[in-house]
Every structure is written in structure tokens, then in C-alpha cells.
Amino acid sequence: MKTVLFSEVTIESISALSSERFLSMMTAYFVTPVELFTAARKKSFSIYSENSRLFILNSKGNQRPLRQTELEEFHNLFKKTGGIMPITYRDVTFNSSYILAAIEHINFKEAIHAK
């Protein structure tokens, strides 16, 4: 069963969240694995949560855990910059393309449900 913690998720509302709420939203939203694509290179990957942790399964079949500190640092920089380009986050994570695609997916799904 999918639990959505927020009725309207936008770039602005994500910036307004505490890091703890951001992490909760991400793990709750991806309880069921979702296949997505990175924006620039169009690489497919799956994102899912398990035991309150996020994981990426990349196009080569490699699983990557997303560390809590990595997500917190990404979110803090996102709040400061609002950047939507992976290069903005290169100093805090190598997984920014995946995280940004996940945020874009949440924004799109919530926009559809809002109509």
C-alpha cells in the first residue's frame, strides 16, 4: 500500500520541508519500486525504499543505497539554490541525477492528482 504524506508537492514545498520531512516523504513515496529515467542521459533506473532507506537500482543492475546524510546534504543545498541541474550537487552526492528524477516524478504525480 502506498502512503503519500503530502497532498501537494512542488519544488517550492520541497524547499520548505525540514530535512527529516523530506526523507520521510521520499521513503514513503517509493515504498513500491518505480522505474524512472535521468533527465540528461535518459538512463533508466528504479528507486524504492526498504526499512526507511532509499535504494537505486541502476540500468546496469547495480544497487546503490542512498545514505541519509547524502539526502540531507542534497536537500540543504536544494533549499539554498533550488537547482535542478545535477552539477549543482556534485560536491554532496554522485546520485543527484537519480534524486532529481525522483523529485520530478513526485511533482508530476502530485500535479495530476491535484487536477
Buried (B, 14 or more C-beta within 10 A) or exposed (E): EEEBEBEEBBEEBBBEBEBEBBBBBBBBBBBEEBEBBBBEEEBEBBBBBEEEBBBBBBEEEEEBEBEBEBBBBBBEBBBEEEEEEBEBBEEBBEBBBBBBBBBBBBBEBBEEEEE
